[in-house]
């Protein structure tokens, strides 16, 4: 059956049938809104993962993490006050748990620049709205505010009069 023209992506069947080991040399990912606004973009290759956060918020957006006992432990130990880097680079061979951010390591400057350029190119090719600045949520969407602790806290409605 031919795919409809609006459908993006590639079939996973070659992986399922073991006709190939991978479909893409790199995979791109994006998040703009979850429970609250927290724009991020990423590119991942077999070895490297590069993440860029947008905007000026350097602290975690706690409402974007579901409430759980693990979240409570992290909060008791100061997670809410731990800055998050605006650029992150992980060597997935030596650091599969992504614990050591190498973005400021001079030894990875070329890799970081290469992945940053690939991510920029992907954002341009996909007409990413972040290229024009902060993304405004569609009217009527319910969101948490970035400073809220939980997604269960009262939400605001985008486009509503205050």
URGI-V410619 format. One record per pair of residues at least 12 apart in sequence whose ideal C-beta (glycine too) atoms are under 8 Angstrom apart, sorted by sequence separation. I is the first residue (numbers start at 1). J is the second residue. If there is no record, write none. Layout:
i=<I;I>
j=<J;J>
This chain:
i=<29;30;40;89;90;143;144;10;28;29;40;41;62;88;89;142;143;10;28;29;39;40;89;142;143;28;29;38;39;88;142;143;27;28;39;85;87;89;141;142;26;27;38;62;91;140;141;26;37;62;85;140;141;26;38;60;85;89;139;140;25;60;138;139;25;59;137;138;59;60;89;136;137;38;59;89;22;37;59;60;36;58;59;87;38;58;89;34;36;35;36;58;34;35;87;34;53;53;53;52;53;52;51;52;50;51;50;51;49;50;49;48;49;48;48;49;47;48;47;46;47;44;49;50;50;48;52;50;50;48;52;50;80;45;43;75;43;43;54;42;41;43;55;54;64;41;63;41;63;63;67;67;61;63;66;67;62;63;41;62;63;64;62;63;41;57;63;28;39;26;28;39;39;32;37;30;32;37;37;33;32;33;37;36;33;35;36;38;35;36;37;33;36;36;36;35>
j=<41;42;52;101;102;155;156;23;41;42;53;54;75;101;102;155;156;24;42;43;53;54;103;156;157;43;44;53;54;103;157;158;43;44;55;101;103;105;157;158;43;44;55;79;108;157;158;44;55;80;103;158;159;45;57;79;104;108;158;159;45;80;158;159;46;80;158;159;81;82;111;158;159;61;82;112;46;61;83;84;61;83;84;112;64;84;115;61;63;63;64;86;63;64;116;64;84;85;86;86;87;87;87;88;87;88;88;89;88;89;89;89;90;90;91;92;91;92;92;92;93;92;98;103;112;111;116;115;116;115;119;119;149;115;115;149;118;119;130;119;119;122;134;134;144;122;144;123;145;146;150;151;146;148;151;152;148;149;128;149;150;151;150;151;130;146;153;119;130;118;122;134;135;129;134;128;130;135;137;135;135;137;143;143;141;143;144;146;144;145;146;143;146;148;151;151>
